[in-house]
Amino acid sequence: MSWRIVSIAEKSYLSLNLENLVIKQDSGEFKVPLEDISVIVLENRTITTSVALLDACIQHKIAVLICDEKHTPSGTLLGYQQHSRQSKVIKEQLLWTEPLKKRVWQSIIKQKLENQYAVLTEISKREFPNFINYTASVNSGDTLNREASAARLYFGELLPKGCVRNSDHVINSSLNYGYAILRGAMARSIVTYGFLSSIGIQHKNELNNYSLADDLMEVYRPYVDYLVFTKISVNAELLNKEMRNELVGILTHRVIINESKQTILRAMEITAQSLVTVTTEKDPSRLLLPILKYGK
């Protein structure tokens, strides 16, 4: 099982040699077996690579994340036909009923809020009865929009004074970077298990090729939140290389899923695999999601 996340921030030439990723830089040459890699993050716009390497990454089911000039992941290279029963899975995916999707979304949002509450209480060392009420009252499809109500309280408590979500602040840059890493990794998992990433459960924008990844990653966002609000300095001016490496490393953090501890990367695979069961058995309760706990 692949486990390495390779982040490349320096000017490099990447090539393939005997199923190894070869990285040539001014400081030297490095080799990493492709079978060990799950995600590659290309941060420097001067990086050059070979088509042979990119094709090998696809064959090894490696997600290659490409970053923009601000070092934020802007796209992911994923392969076609990565699952032996892809056509069957896609046919079943296209038959998702509205009641099934609403029940799945209810499970996702309820667990997301429970994970957010764990972050909120761990950082603030306080209880929030209103947040508990939001979590308890998430209904099918979250038509009451408890997710948005909880988000206002959540980020209102955690963001630095004078900072609002999506403003030009290093905390927001850090959150967005971490979420982009999650998105790429989740897209890798759902494609691996035969789903069309453009067909979502709740996200339905026709211009979004990652709708399903955006749906399933919601419950993983609080793990990035905790890392950012406890590790990233609010006084930093820029999201530097050290901070970005910390955020890329989020995929190796351990979480609880299906009563066992797994890395986030592996947990995402378990979530995607369980969605296959949900799809074939028409049973929303079979979806497996990570549980965030502290002090236990």
SVG drawing of the C-alpha trace seen along z (x, -y; Angstrom):
<svg xmlns="http://www.w3.org/2000/svg" viewBox="-36 -44 60 50">
<polyline fill="none" stroke="black" stroke-width="0.4" points="0.0,0.0 1.4,-3.4 2.1,-5.8 4.5,-8.5 3.5,-12.1 6.2,-13.8 6.3,-17.6 8.7,-19.2 9.3,-23.0 12.6,-23.5 13.5,-23.8 13.7,-20.2 13.7,-17.8 11.5,-14.7 11.8,-11.5 11.2,-7.8 13.8,-5.1 12.9,-1.4 9.6,-2.4 11.3,-5.0 10.6,-8.7 13.9,-10.4 14.3,-14.0 17.2,-16.0 18.0,-19.2 21.1,-21.5 21.7,-19.8 21.7,-16.3 19.6,-13.4 17.0,-11.5 15.0,-8.3 11.7,-7.2 9.9,-4.0 6.6,-4.8 4.9,-1.9 5.6,-3.8 4.0,-7.1 0.3,-8.0 0.5,-11.8 3.0,-14.1 2.7,-17.9 4.5,-20.0 4.9,-23.4 7.5,-25.1 6.5,-26.3 9.9,-25.7 9.6,-21.9 9.8,-19.9 8.8,-16.3 8.5,-13.6 5.3,-12.1 6.6,-8.7 6.7,-9.6 3.2,-11.1 1.8,-8.0 3.6,-5.8 2.0,-7.9 -1.4,-7.2 -0.7,-3.5 0.4,-3.5 -2.7,-5.5 -0.7,-8.4 -2.5,-11.8 -0.3,-14.5 -1.2,-17.9 -0.1,-20.9 0.2,-24.3 -0.3,-27.9 2.1,-30.8 0.9,-31.1 1.8,-27.5 -1.8,-26.5 -2.9,-23.3 -4.9,-24.2 -5.4,-20.8 -5.0,-17.1 -3.8,-14.6 -5.9,-11.4 -6.2,-8.4 -9.2,-6.8 -10.3,-3.2 -8.6,-2.7 -11.2,-0.2 -11.9,3.2 -15.6,2.8 -15.8,-0.9 -18.6,-0.7 -20.8,1.1 -20.0,-1.4 -20.8,-4.4 -24.1,-2.9 -25.1,-2.4 -23.8,-6.0 -26.0,-7.5 -29.0,-5.7 -28.6,-7.4 -32.0,-8.5 -32.7,-11.8 -33.7,-10.1 -30.4,-8.1 -28.3,-11.2 -30.1,-13.2 -29.5,-10.5 -25.8,-10.2 -25.4,-14.0 -27.1,-14.0 -24.5,-11.5 -21.6,-13.6 -22.8,-16.9 -23.6,-15.4 -20.2,-13.8 -18.5,-17.0 -20.2,-19.0 -19.2,-16.5 -15.6,-16.7 -15.8,-20.5 -17.2,-20.4 -14.2,-18.3 -11.8,-20.9 -13.8,-23.8 -13.8,-22.4 -10.2,-21.2 -8.9,-24.6 -11.2,-26.8 -11.6,-24.5 -15.2,-25.6 -18.6,-24.0 -21.0,-25.3 -24.6,-24.2 -25.8,-25.9 -23.4,-23.9 -24.5,-20.7 -28.1,-21.6 -27.0,-22.2 -25.4,-18.8 -28.4,-17.0 -30.9,-18.6 -29.2,-17.9 -32.0,-16.4 -32.1,-14.5 -30.3,-16.6 -29.6,-19.2 -32.5,-21.3 -32.4,-23.3 -28.8,-24.3 -27.3,-23.5 -23.9,-23.3 -23.9,-27.0 -25.2,-28.0 -22.5,-25.9 -19.8,-27.4 -20.7,-30.9 -20.2,-30.0 -17.2,-27.7 -15.1,-30.2 -16.3,-33.1 -14.7,-31.5 -11.5,-30.2 -10.5,-32.9 -8.2,-35.7 -9.8,-39.0 -10.6,-41.1 -10.3,-38.1 -13.2,-36.7 -13.3,-33.5 -11.9,-34.0 -10.2,-37.3 -6.6,-37.9 -5.0,-36.4 -2.3,-33.7 -4.8,-31.6 -7.2,-31.5 -4.4,-30.8 -3.4,-27.9 -6.9,-26.5 -7.4,-26.7 -4.1,-25.0 -4.9,-22.2 -8.4,-21.8 -6.8,-21.6 -4.5,-18.8 -7.6,-16.9 -9.5,-17.5 -6.8,-16.0 -6.3,-13.0 -10.1,-12.3 -10.4,-12.6 -7.7,-10.0 -9.6,-7.7 -13.0,-8.0 -11.6,-7.5 -9.6,-4.5 -12.9,-2.9 -14.6,-3.5 -16.7,-6.7 -17.1,-9.7 -15.8,-12.6 -18.0,-15.1 -21.2,-13.4 -21.8,-14.6 -24.2,-14.0 -24.8,-17.6 -22.3,-19.6 -23.8,-19.8 -22.0,-22.7 -21.7,-21.6 -18.3,-23.3 -16.9,-21.4 -15.2,-18.1 -14.6,-17.3 -18.1,-17.5 -18.0,-14.0 -14.6,-14.7 -15.9,-18.0 -18.8,-16.1 -16.8,-13.4 -13.9,-15.6 -16.3,-17.8 -16.0,-15.5 -12.2,-15.6 -11.9,-19.4 -11.8,-19.7 -8.5,-17.9 -6.9,-20.7 -8.7,-23.3 -7.1,-21.9 -3.6,-21.8 -3.9,-25.4 -5.3,-26.9 -2.7,-25.2 0.4,-25.2 0.2,-28.2 1.2,-31.6 -1.4,-34.3 1.5,-36.8 3.1,-35.1 3.0,-37.2 3.1,-34.4 2.4,-30.7 6.0,-29.6 7.6,-26.3 7.7,-24.9 4.0,-25.6 3.1,-24.0 5.1,-20.9 3.2,-20.7 -0.1,-20.9 0.9,-18.3 1.7,-16.0 -1.9,-16.1 -2.5,-13.0 -0.3,-11.0 -2.2,-12.0 -4.0,-9.2 -7.8,-9.2 -10.4,-6.8 -12.6,-5.1 -14.5,-1.8 -13.2,-1.4 -9.5,-1.5 -6.7,-4.0 -5.7,-4.8 -3.9,-7.6 -6.2,-10.2 -5.0,-8.9 -6.1,-5.4 -9.3,-6.6 -10.3,-8.4 -9.9,-5.1 -12.1,-3.4 -14.7,-6.1 -14.7,-5.7 -14.8,-2.0 -17.8,-2.1 -19.6,-4.4 -19.4,-1.5 -21.3,0.6 -23.8,-2.2 -24.3,-2.5 -24.8,1.2 -26.9,2.0 -28.8,-1.3 -28.0,-1.6 -26.8,-5.0 -25.9,-3.6 -23.0,-1.7 -21.0,-4.9 -17.8,-4.9 -16.6,-8.3 -13.7,-9.4 -14.4,-10.3 -12.3,-13.0 -11.6,-12.7 -9.2,-14.4 -8.1,-13.3 -9.5,-9.8"/>
</svg>
